[in-house]
Amino acid sequence: MHELSLVTEVYRTARRAVDARGPHRIEVVRLAVGELSAVEPALLAFAWEAVTAGTPDEGSRLEVDFRPARQTCTGCGASPERAVGSWLRVCGACGGLLSVEGGDELDVVSVTFEDPAAEEAAEETAEEAADDEADDGTGGPPSSAGS
């Protein structure tokens, strides 16, 4: 199962990117996986759970964006519909040969992480607002006199 070694490297890459911005916890890593990459998306998610277990990033998610390969006619440029994993040999419109494009991606698309400092600031702002409401004795927003 080479998915485990791939996910280990994806995790290291994501962790380095997050560490460069401070002590944050990874929430979501989005990974583009092409049809021709010889990688099983369901196994990637399972491997992610194993790799992040016992780390500060435990409970984070690996989201996989599946990227199908496309077949295009070298003669007329048509892109025939096909089922994933099935391959056409010739173009149904003109009989020309079909080329294969894309589907070989295996890229980290994005990394989303928690910012503990921003969360603390938001909590403090919410607490201050609650204290202000309690201070005016009404429990609501301050009223303006003479309205």
Secondary structure, 3 states (H helix, E strand, C coil): CCHHHHHHHHHHHHHHHHHCCCCCEEEEEEEEEECCCCCCHHHHHHHHHHHHCCCCCCCCEEEEEEECCEEEECCCCCCCCCCCCCCCCECCCCCCEEEEECCCCEEEEEEEEECHHHHHHHHHHHHHHHHHHHHCCCCCCCCCCCC
